[in-house]
Amino acid sequence: MIPARAGGALLLALLTGLVADDAASELHEVVEMPPLTSIGLAVASSARVDLALAGLDAQVEAAMQRLNVPGLAVVVVAEGRVVLLRGYGWRDVQQQLPVTEHTIFPLGSATKPFTAFVLGTLADEKKVDFFVPVRRVLPSFRLWDALAGERITLADMLTHRSGLPRHDAVWYGDSGLTRAELVGRLSKLEPTARFRSRFQYSNLMFVAAGHVAEVVSGQSWEQLVRDRVLVPLGMERTGFSLAQAQALGDVARPYRDREHEIVRAPFRDVTLIAPAGGLWSSADDLGRWLQMLLARGTWQGRQLIDEGTLTALMRPITPTRLATDDKALSQAYYGLGWFVDTYRGRLRAYHGGNLDGFTALVTLLPNEKIGVAVLANAGGTGLPEALVRTVADRLLGRSGQDWLGRAALLREAAWGVRSHLKEIRAKRRLTPSAPALPVARYAGRYTNPGYGDLLIVENGAALEMIYNRIHSPLEHWHFETFNVGSSEDPSFEDVKLTFSLDDATHATSVAVPFEPSASPIVFRRADPPAAAVDWPADGFGSFQDGATVVSVSRRDERAWLSWPGVAEGELVPVWTDEARIAGRPPVRIRYAPATSSRPPSLIAFTTDAVRVADRVP
């Protein structure tokens, strides 16, 4: 813990990694290991590898405790084989269910290399070319910058140089869009840099690249990944959605660190943007993925991707401008789906992933034939990166740097920075002040061409924001600005909404800083959705959730839900096809009309799971 009176120089040193090794040695003693290099190889023999990893378990368990990480799954590949495959801690803290090598975690953005890999196989088949304009295969593709939309290539998309910032709020939650519709929204999103001028990380560009793969192949992105990666490698515990993961079983629960306390986080399903971050997998399955990549695209005698194509995916292209003072690292670049730098002078390709309550990291030292994947059910933790470096140092015969101890110190420093920023934000609040209008005058539907609809609804004497089906309570901040308060879903916590008024009788628009690198996104008032006042007529009747009978009936002209094990109460519509349970905001119920493949159904979203009940014939 950093003393309250610690100087700014120490804090800066911690945040930039400039901490003496002995200052971070509280966690464990660094043991000198003999070098494993022989004729340029990082690993000399199975026995030496096993010796190099001896004692790692104790380090990991101590680091998990200090970094407040409930559970962890690790796989290490060297010498063409899995040399470590293990689970640590709990996948479910409350029920004391352990993490195993088969426990499923979301990969988040560590999905991106899978998308690049699939596109690489399509390039091998001459179905795509990374360096020709996307318009040649997707004529309808447009961007805000017309010239960029005309010239952008798959390589531009996959190396984050489109000029577009993240704009992640467009898809976060459940926008109700299809993948094609989301790609169509790109022309309505303002860039913050010139085309090809600099690195700006964009999940949306990977969604667009995945959509290109779908168009040229005639298959869904999911089917492409299944046929070209999962089935050949036997990755049987890898899926494409939260629902699929839960059907497979043994799924880790998400947790976040709140004021040094581990608390549950809501599950987040990101199926819409799956090409950017939608895979769920286990350490055991990722071991197969690592072995194939380190074997230059071969698996059990079969070449899944051309060796030259795979090499090209990991070639540095776009400088990230992510500065580092760490002598072990070089300047980071982004290749085609991979971050690329050098670690202790050795080529490193890697990708992390962060989803609510989870952190993942997949790392390759391709020339040394070393691969490491770490999955944690803690949001934003530095443990995976520290553990990868620790394992790499052991296998490379390096010592002297306590990465795990330093990660713990950095966490403490980060808490200090957060506390300081919170104090700064509080000082910017102008009090006393009051809104110009009664809260009812702010309520309504607001819309933006790129971001879609945002609802402001009355919730008793207060207001609530509903965006992409995420419900966020609003508290008055000052004048016409409202702040998103704490709730079960903290996605937009502390975001400030500022309303504009007409003649002081109604709010005409609301500006929301959804994209930090751009001007606030302006939503203009629109007519309220006509169907948002009644539960759909077809949504009444009996449904079946496994052996559980679910019913929606009328009571005093109101829709009433009875779903044993989920909720019982009045359905209060908040959208054309969605309602919440009166008195239980965390529970949301959606009606899904019949499709060609399934009957009408009810979908229940709780903080713990997604449940589906099909209509009883």
N, C-alpha and C positions, 0 to 999 in steps of 0.2 A: 504494500500500500504506500502511495506517495504521501508524505506529510503535507498537511494543509499549507505550511509555510514554504514548501519546496519552490525553488526559484524557477523562472521561466526557461532558463537555459537547460535545466535538467529535463523539464517537460518536453522541450523541443528536441533534445537529444533522444529521449525515449521514442518520440513519434517518428523520428527519421532513422531510428535503428542504431544510432551512434552511442551504444551503451557498452561499457567495458564488459568483457566476458565474465569477469569475477563478480560483477554486480548482478548478474542473472543466474548465479550458480546455486540459489537457494533450493532449486527443485531437485537436483541430483549432481553427483560427481561425474565429470566426463572421463570415461575410461579410454586410455590410449589403445587403439587397435592396430594390429600390423597391417601394412599396405597390402591390398589385394591385387594390385596391378601386376601383370605379367605379360610381356610382349604386347603392350598396348591394351590388354583386356582388363576390365574393371573387376571381373570375378574369375578367380583361378580354379576353384573346385567347390563341389557341394559342401564339403566339410568346412571350408573357409567361410562360405556364405553363412552357414548355420552358426558358426562361431561369431561372425560379425554381428548377427542379430541377437545374440545371447544377451539377456537382461533387458531387452527392449520393453517387455510387458510391464515391468515395474515403473519404467519411465512414463509410459503411456498412461497408466492408471493414476499416477501422481499428477500428471499434467491435466488429465480430465477433471480431477477434483479441484485443482487450483483454478482452472479456466471455466468451471461450471458447465461442463459438457456431459449430458446424461449418458449418451451412447455413441459408439464409434465402431465402424467396420473397416478393416484394412486388408488389402491384398498387395503383395509385393511379388514381382516377377523378375527373375535373373537366371542366367544360364539357359534360357528357353523354357523354364519351368516356374511354377508357383512355389516360392520359398517361404511365404508367410501368408496365411489366410485365417483371419481371426476376428471375432466380435468382442467388444469390451462394453461393460456397463449395461444400461437398460434401454430397450426400445420403448418401453412404457414404464415410466417411473412409478406411477400410482399403483399399477398392478404388479410391479416388480417382474416384468417379462424381459428376459435377457436379449441382447443383440447377438445374433449368430452370423456366420458367413453367408447365410441365405436370407437374412433380413433385408427387406426392400426399402430403399430410400429414393427420393427424387434426385435426379442428376442436375436439374436446373440447366444452366448454360453449358455444362459439360456434355449436353446433348449436341451442341453445335458441331463438334468433330464428326459425329455420325451423319449429319446433314451434308457436310463437305465430302465425306467418304462416298456417300450415295451419288452425289453429283459427279465425283471422280469416276465412278464406275460407268455413269452415263456418258461422260466424256470419252472413256475408253471405247464405248460403242458408237461414238460420233453423233450422239443425240444432242449433246450440248457442247458449247465451246466457252471456256471461262472468259475469253478475251474478246468476244464479239458482243454488240449491243443486245440486251435482253429483248428489245422490241422485235427482233427477227423471229423469235419464237412466241412472244407474247405481245402482239401488236397493240393491245389495249393499255399497256403499262404506261402510267403517267406519274410525274412528280411535280411538286409546286414549281420548281425550277424547270422550265420546259426543256432547256438544253441538256440538263442532267438526265431528265427522263428519256431523252432521245438517245443519249450516248452511254448510259450506265450499263455495265457488264456484270456478269456473275462475280467476277473477281472484285469489282468495286463493292458489291453487296457483301461479299464474304470477308472483306478486309476493312469494313467500316469506314469507307471514304466517300459516302454518298452526299455528305453535307448536312444530313438529317441528324438531329440529336436523338435521344432515346424516345421521347414521347410515349413512355410506357403506360401512362394512365389510360391511354386509348383502349388497351386490351386488358388491363388489370381488373380482376374480378370476373364478371361475365357480361360482356357487351351484347350478347345475342347475335353477333355477326358470324358469318361463315368465313373461312380463310380467304376466299376470293374477295368477299366484301371488305375485309380488313385491308387487303392489298389495294383495293380501290380507294380507300380512305387516304392513301399516301399522298395523293395529289392535293389534299386539303391541309397537309401539315407543313408548317413553315420551317425551312432549313435555318441553321444558325452558322453555317460556314459555306464557303464556295465549294463546288463540286471538286473532289479529289485534292482539296487543299490540306486536309488534316484528318487525323483519326478521331472519330466520334462513334462510340459504341452504340450499336443499334440492333435490338432484338427484332424490330420490324423488318429490317433488311434480310434477316435470316428467314423470316416467315415468307417474304417475297421470293427468296431463292428456293425455298421448299416448294412453293407454289409453282415455280417454273419447272421443277422436277416433276410435279404432278401433271402439268400440261403436256410436256414432251413425252412422258412415258405412258400416259393414260391410266396411271395408277395413283392411289393416294400416297402421300408421304409415308404413312404408317405401313402400307403394304410394301413399299420400296425398301424400307429399313428392315422389315420382317424377312423379306425374300433374300436380300443381299447381305444382311449382317446377322440377324438373330438366329434364323434357321440354320445357316451353314455353321455357325459357331456353337449351336446348341445352347443359346442363352434363353433358357426356358422360364426364367424368373425375371424377365424384363418386359415391361408393358408401356403403354402409351397414355395412360390416364390414371387418376386416383382410383376410379372405379375398377379398372383392370388390376391395379396393384392390390386393392382390398380383396378382390376375388381370388388372387393367388395366396393371400394370407401372409402372416408374419411381416407386417408393415410397421415401420418405426413411426412413432408419434412426433409431431413437431413441438419444439420448446424454444422459448426465448429467455434471455437474461434480463430481468426487470429489477433494477435496484439491487443487484447481486443475488437475486432469487430466481430459481428456475421455475417458470410458469408455462403452462400450455399455450401454444399458438394455434390458430385455426388452420386446418388443412387448406391448401390452395391448389385448385385444379387449373392447369394452364394448357388444356388440350388445344384450345384455339391457336396458340402460338407454339405448338409442339415442335416444329423444326428448329425453334430457337431455344427451347428449354423444357420439353414435355416428357422425356423418358424417365421411367422409374426402374431401378435395377438393384442388384445385390453385389457384394464384393466378389462372390464366387463367379458370377457372370462376367463382371468386369475383368477378372483375371484372364478370361478367354479373349476378350477384346484386346487387352494389353499384349498377350502372347502373339496374336495375329499381327498387330501393328509392328511389334519388334522383329517379327519374322518377315518383314517387308511385304506384307499383304498375303502371306500364304497360311493355310490352315489345313492340316492333315493331308498335305500333298496337293491341295487345290489353291490356285491363285485367284483370290477374290477381287483384287485390284492390281492394275499394272504397277510394277515397282517404281517406275519413273513418275507415275501420277501421284503415288503416295508420297514420294520424296518432295514433289512440288507442293503438296498441301502444307508441308512443314517448312517451306522456304520463307524467310522473313521478307515482308513486302511493305507494310505501312508502319512507320515509326509511331509508337503510342504516345510519346511525350511523357510517359510515366517515369519521372526521374527517380533515381535510386542512389543513395550514398553507400549502399552495401557493397563491399569489395568482392563479395562472392558472386555478384550478379552483374550482367551487362545491361545496356539499354534494351528494353523490351520492344519487340516488333509484333505485328499481327500478320500471320500468314493466311492461308485459306482454311479458316475454321480453327486455328490454333494460335495461342500466344507463343512467341519464339524468342528465346534469349540464350545466354550461356550461364551455366552454373559452375563455378570454379573452373572456368575455361572450357567446359564441355557443353555441346549443343543440348538445349532443353526445349521440348515442346510440351505445352500444358494447357489445361483449361479448367477453371473453377466454375462452380455453380452455386447460386444462392437463391433459395426459395424460402418463404415464410417458415422459420423454425428449422431450417436445414442448411448445411454447407457441404459441398462436395469439391473434390479436387482430383483430377487425373493428370499424371505427369509421366513423361517419357524422357529418358536419356538414351536416344536411339543408337548412338555409336557405342555406348557401353552395354547395350541390351538390358537396361534396367527400366522397369516400369512400376509405378506405385499409384494406387487409387485409395482415397480415404473418404469415407462417408460419415457425416455426423448429424445427429438430430438436435442441433443447436444453431440458431440463426446467427450469421455473421461472425463466427468464431475463427480465430487465427490458428487453431490447433492443426487443421489439415496441412497447411503450408509448413508449419514448424515440424510436423512429423515427417513430411516428405523429405525435407532437408536433412533431418536427423538420420533417416534411413539411407539416403544417398551418401551422406558422409561416412556412415559405417561401412557401406559396400565399397566405397572408393578408398577406404583406409585413411580418411581424414578425421581429425579430431580438434578439439580446442574451442568449438563454438557451441554454446548451450542454446539451441534454437527454441526448445520447449520452455526453458526458463525465461528467455527473452519475450516469448509470446505472452507469458503471464504478466510480465512487467508492462508490455504494450497495452494489454487489456486494462490494467489499472490506470495507465495514463489516459486512455480513451475515455474512461469514466470521468476522470477529472475534466477533460475537455467538454464532455457533454454537459456536465454540471455548470461549467462556466458559460457555455452557450445558452443554457436555459436562463441563467441570470440576465444575460444580455437581452434576450427576447422579452423577458418580463419588464425590463426598464424601458422598452420601446412602447409599452402599452400606455395610452393616454387616459388617465382617470381623473376625476369622474367624468363619464360621458354616457349617453344613452342613444339608442337607435332613433331615427327620425320618425319611424312608422311603427304601428302595432305589428307584431310578428306575422299576423295573417296576411299582411300586405306584401311580405317577402315570398310567401309560398307560391309555388307555381312550377311550370315546366320551362326550362331554359335549354337552348340548343346551340351547338357549334358544328359547322360543316365537317370538321375532322374528328372531333371528340364525341359527337352525338348528343344524347339527351342527359340532362342533369335535373333531378327533381329536388325541390325544397318543399318539405311537408311540415305541417304542424304536428307536434308531439306534446300534447298538453299545452303548457304555457311556453314551451320552447320550440325550436326548429330542429329539423333533421335533414341531412343531405343524403340523397340516394343516387349513387353513380355506379354504373355497371353492376347494379344489384348489391352494392356494398352500402350498408346503412351506417351513417356516421352522425353522432349527436353534435349539434352546434351550440356554442355558448357565445354570448355577446362579448366582443373584445373591446372595441371602441368605435364611436361614430357608426359608420355603415359597414364595419368589418366584423365578421364572426369567425371564431376559431373552432376547428374540429377537436372535440374533447376525446377522452378515453372511452373505449368500448371494447366489446369482445373481439372485433376486427380492427386492429390499429393501423390499417393501411394508410389512412390519410390523417392520422393524428398530428395535431399542431399545424395543419394547413390552414391558411387564412383566406377567407372568401370576402371580397369587397363588392358591395352592391352599388349600382348607379340608379338614381331615382329620376322620375320625370318631373312632374309638378308637385313633388312631395306627397303624392297620393299612392303611387305604386313603384315597385322596383322594376326597372326595364332590362337590366342585365346584371350579370355577376362575373367578376374576374377571379380566376383561380390559378395560382402558380403551380400547375401540375408538372410543368417542365422547367426545372431550375435554371437551365441555360438559356431560356427564351423569355419573352415577355409573358405576363399572365395570360392564360387562355380565357377569352371572353365568350361567355354563353349568353345569348340574347333570349328574352322571354318569348315563348311561343304559346299557342293554345294548349290547354291541358289535354292529355290523351283521353279521348271520349270513352274508351273502354276500361279506364282505370278505376271506375267506381263500383263495378260489380264483379263477383267471381264468375268465370265463364259458365254458361248454362250446361255445357257438356262436361263440366268438371264435377258434377254431382253423381253419386252412385257408389257402388262397391268396387274395391280394388284389392289386389292380393300382393303382399310383400312376403314371399316365401310361404310360410305357414300362417302368417299373420293377416287377419282380415282388416282392411282399412275402409272407412266409409266417410263420405262427405254428404251431409244432409242439411235440410233447412230447419232452423229453429227461430220462430218469430221473424221470419223473412230474412234471416241471416244465415250465411254459410257456416256450418259447424263441422270441424274435423275430429275424427276419432282414429288415432293411429297408435295402437299400443306400443309402448317402448320408445315412442318418439315425442308425441304431444297430443293433447286434447284441448280444444277450445275454438273460439270464433276465428274464422279466417278474415283478416283485415286486408283487402286488396291494396297493393302499393304499385302495381304495374298491370299491364293488360293481361298477363298470365301468371302473376305471382302474388302471393299474400304472405303476411306474417301472422303468427299466432298472437292474439291479444294477450298482453302481459308477459310474452316470452319473445322479445326481439331477436335473440340468436337463432330461433327456428324459423326457416323460410320454406314455403311450400310452392312448388311450381307445377302447373298443369301442362303436360306435353301432349298435343293432339296425335292421333294415329298417323303412322308412316307406313310405307310399303312393307316394312320388316317387323313392325311391332304395333300392338294395340295402344289406345290412349293410356296415359300413365300419370301418376303423381310422383314428383321428385322432392324428397325432403333434404334440406341442407341444414345440418347442425354443426356445431363446433367440432364434433368428433368424427362425422362420417357423412356420406351421401347415401340415401336409401331410395329405392325405386319400387313402386307398387303399380302393377298393371291392372287394367280394368277387368273385372270378372265378366266373362261372356254371358 
